[in-house]
Amino acid sequence: MEWRLSNSTVLSTSMPTAGRWVRNREPPTEPVTATMRSGLCPICNRVYVPARSTCKYCFGQISEWVEVSDKGTLLTYTVDCQSNAMQPVEPPIIYGIIQLDGADTGLLHMLGEVDLEQLKIGMRLQAVFQEKRVGSILDIKYFKPVG
């Protein structure tokens, strides 16, 4: 990739191409439960949702799974009113960062069944799952307010 600056200087970089993304597991077949799996760092004990392979704080290799709740707290949110072909639903879409109970990180996902007037940071949310799961982040349809 190259960029040409106004003084004719050329900046370039080579970007590795990873090829095609391949899943390393079969789609889940178990019934939907009230918990979700996440990654636990064996060195500093941080719980990552979504799971990752390396801890960003201590660089420990994350290979252990732990369960976290499907309920959590809304840390922040934004409302997207622009239509875009890449969006999974029609606008307005509310995106939030939810810290699930038992996790140390936040999960970015859509919110649903929520009145914009009632939306506030700190509100409790619960995951709503698709009827058919395929092993994707979109197995979670959205998060809705708890009671």
C-alpha positions in Angstrom: 0.0 0.0 0.0 1.4 3.5 -0.9 0.5 7.0 0.1 1.9 10.0 -1.9 2.4 13.2 0.1 2.2 16.7 -1.4 6.0 16.9 -1.7 6.0 13.7 -3.8 7.4 11.6 -0.9 6.1 8.1 -1.1 5.2 6.2 2.1 4.6 2.5 1.8 4.0 -0.4 3.9 3.5 -4.1 3.4 0.5 -5.6 5.0 0.4 -9.4 5.5 -2.6 -11.1 4.1 -4.0 -13.8 6.4 -6.1 -15.4 3.7 -9.4 -16.8 4.6 -10.7 -16.9 8.2 -11.4 -20.4 9.4 -13.2 -21.4 12.5 -11.4 -23.9 14.6 -14.5 -25.5 16.2 -17.9 -26.9 15.2 -21.0 -24.7 15.9 -22.4 -25.4 19.3 -25.2 -28.0 19.6 -26.0 -27.7 23.2 -29.1 -25.8 24.3 -28.9 -22.2 25.2 -28.1 -21.7 28.9 -28.0 -18.7 31.2 -24.2 -18.6 31.1 -21.6 -17.9 28.4 -18.0 -19.0 28.1 -15.1 -16.6 28.4 -11.3 -16.7 28.6 -9.4 -16.6 31.9 -5.8 -15.4 32.1 -3.9 -18.0 34.3 -1.4 -15.4 35.4 -3.4 -12.3 36.4 -6.9 -13.9 36.6 -8.6 -11.4 34.3 -11.7 -12.7 32.6 -12.1 -11.7 28.9 -15.4 -11.4 27.1 -15.1 -12.0 24.3 -12.3 -14.5 24.9 -8.9 -13.8 23.4 -5.7 -15.8 23.1 -3.3 -13.5 25.0 -3.8 -11.3 28.0 -3.3 -7.6 27.1 -1.9 -6.8 30.6 0.6 -9.6 31.4 0.8 -11.3 28.0 -0.2 -14.6 29.5 -1.5 -17.3 27.1 -5.3 -17.7 27.7 -6.3 -21.3 27.3 -8.7 -21.8 30.1 -12.5 -21.3 29.8 -14.7 -20.0 32.5 -18.4 -19.3 32.6 -19.9 -15.8 33.0 -23.5 -14.7 33.3 -25.7 -13.6 30.5 -26.5 -10.6 32.6 -24.4 -7.5 32.9 -24.2 -3.7 33.3 -24.3 -1.1 30.6 -21.0 0.8 30.7 -21.7 3.2 27.7 -23.8 3.4 24.6 -24.4 5.2 21.3 -27.4 5.4 19.0 -26.8 5.0 15.2 -29.5 6.4 13.0 -27.7 6.1 9.7 -28.7 3.3 7.3 -25.9 1.1 6.2 -25.9 -2.2 4.2 -23.6 -3.8 6.7 -26.0 -3.4 9.7 -27.8 -6.5 10.8 -31.0 -4.6 11.6 -32.7 -1.4 10.5 -31.8 1.9 12.3 -32.0 3.3 14.8 -29.5 0.8 16.3 -28.4 1.2 19.9 -24.9 -0.2 20.5 -23.6 -0.6 24.0 -20.6 -1.9 25.9 -21.8 -4.4 28.5 -19.7 -5.8 31.3 -21.1 -9.2 32.0 -21.3 -10.4 35.6 -18.0 -12.3 36.2 -16.1 -10.6 33.4 -13.4 -7.9 33.7 -13.9 -6.5 30.2 -16.8 -5.1 28.2 -18.6 -6.6 25.2 -19.8 -4.4 22.4 -23.2 -5.5 21.2 -26.7 -4.2 20.2 -29.4 -3.3 22.6 -33.1 -4.1 22.0 -36.5 -3.9 23.7 -35.3 -0.7 25.3 -37.0 2.7 25.3 -34.6 5.5 24.4 -36.0 7.6 27.2 -35.2 4.9 29.8 -31.7 4.2 28.4 -29.0 5.0 31.0 -25.4 4.0 31.9 -25.4 1.5 34.7 -28.7 -0.2 33.8 -28.8 -3.9 34.1 -29.1 -6.0 30.8 -29.6 -9.6 29.8 -28.7 -11.4 26.6 -31.4 -12.5 24.2 -30.2 -15.4 22.1 -31.2 -16.4 18.5 -33.3 -19.6 18.3 -30.6 -21.3 16.1 -27.0 -20.8 17.2 -24.1 -21.1 14.7 -21.1 -20.1 16.8 -21.1 -16.4 15.9 -21.2 -13.3 18.1 -24.6 -12.7 16.5 -25.9 -15.8 18.3 -26.7 -13.1 20.8 -29.5 -11.3 19.2 -29.3 -8.3 21.5 -29.2 -7.3 25.1 -32.5 -6.1 26.8 -33.2 -4.4 30.1 -33.6 -6.7 33.1 -37.1 -6.4 34.8 
